[in-house]
Amino acid sequence: MSTSVNSDLYSSLGLTAPNSATKTKDKSALDQADFLKLMTTQLQHQDPTKPMDNSQMVAQMAQLSTVQGITDLNTSVKGFQQSMASDQVLRGAALVGHEVMVPSTKVALEAEGGTSGTVAAPSAGSVTVDITDANGLKVNQLTVPADAAGEVAFQWDGTNADGKRMPAGSYTVTATHTDSAGAQSKLNTYVQAEVESVTVGTDGLYLNLKGLGTAPLDYVLRVS
């Protein structure tokens, strides 16, 4: 299959094809054909009065068998890599258009509606979520009760403390947990975002999230 056809296939699935480079044979390395040519030439030019020792012939044949085994192994590994790449394409295509939850300190606010996220509370108490704009100014603060240790969800309707609608864009969220004794601790925040496309990289899949940027597939905690 040509490179252009591969690119069209990735594009039709909402994926970005990885960069490909034309590989040329390394002239400094000997392959099986070169090995056979050298051994044949050696046999043709040997001294008839002092033919090659049988042990030397066996040793060279063993080396040839080793070279062939390594070549076959490389071919098998490349085939496995191609199969894994195809599997990644299918996995990536299935995520496009869905919402995923990933760890992030940012939330993307659309022109309408709000946004949501979650934190992991270490114990019962309350969770405070501060939302700041691109200039570092706090626009709102959310307080959510935590009945017990575990996941605590929060929702922001997109308004500031005065109830005024904030412009669409990226906002920073920070969460703090306060337990029953008044002790406070910082929490990691997890937000939901739509998968717009998927990039297949040399080290795995990367999700292109609407309003948030790129995140590795391993970061996904939930798909909805």
Summary of the structure (lengths in Angstrom):
residues: 224
radius of gyration: 29.9
end to end distance: 34.6
largest distance: 103.9
contacts: 586
relative contact order: 0.17
helix: 30%
strand: 37%
